[in-house]
Amino acid sequence: MLHGIMSGASFFDEAAEALSNDYRVITYDRRGYGGEPAPADGDYTVSTQAEDAAAVLASQATGPAWVFGNSAGGLIAVELCLRHPELVRGLVLLEPSLVVDDESRQEIAAWNAELNGYLASNRIKRALPAFARVVGDPSGGKGATSLAQMRAAYANLDNFMHGELNEVQRYAPSPSVLATIDVPVCVLVTTEGRAGMFGRTSESGARALGWPVAFVEGYHNAARDNARAFAKTLRDVLGDMSRGGHA
């Protein structure tokens, strides 16, 4: 399970526990997140992070794995599958924001420019409501409930803004490249976030690629905030994919 930004492996704790009776669940902190040190060479490219994921699977998995990616983690999951298809049994991607048409490309580019503006003016905390807007966060970007959670969220935001912002936001394999993926893929879209930019581009991109779409209760952080319902949906989707069906 590959987490997105402003989080770490602990993002999946409750969901992993709910899935553990049926699956061996592997999570890890991506570079610079969850207390992991930032890479000394500043390398946050999606390709390098896909190699990180491949190294984790090579050392921990006993065969091809179902790979779940949340948000930016979904993009890394896609690149992992493109680079190392032998390690991947199938992909489930929650609102990875698939850029497969000009409208989506322009929308993502405008949002990327907004975030870079906050970075250039050293106002990265202003990015929080910008994220809330595009993912449909009902808390308005104020989901952290304790001082420790707030500190962790800001540390992860800082890592994203100063590290992988442009690497992740500008990662957009062409539809012809994505069409070469030869394992089952399902895109999850959240019921509350469906109208947000991430939800819309993920759903429209999946349908354009012929990838099935399934819906999960909640918004972009459903894997953490609606963990039990999310785990049930993921279990159902994986069961269907393993039988060769469509979600």
CORJOBEL-V281542 format. One record per run of one state. SS is the DSSP state (a for helix, b for strand, c for the rest). FROM is the first residue (numbers start at 1). LEN is the number of residues. If there is no record, write none. Layout:
# CORJOBEL-V281542
ss->[SS:SS]
from->[FROM:FROM]
len->[LEN:LEN]
This chain:
# CORJOBEL-V281542
ss->[c:b:c:a:c:a:c:b:c:a:c:a:b:c:a:c:a:c:a:c:a:c:b:c:a:c:b:c:a:c:a:c]
from->[1:2:3:9:20:46:61:65:71:72:84:85:88:95:102:121:124:136:147:170:175:179:184:191:197:210:212:217:222:226:227:243]
len->[1:1:6:11:26:15:4:6:1:12:1:3:7:7:19:3:12:11:23:5:4:5:7:6:13:2:5:5:4:1:16:5]
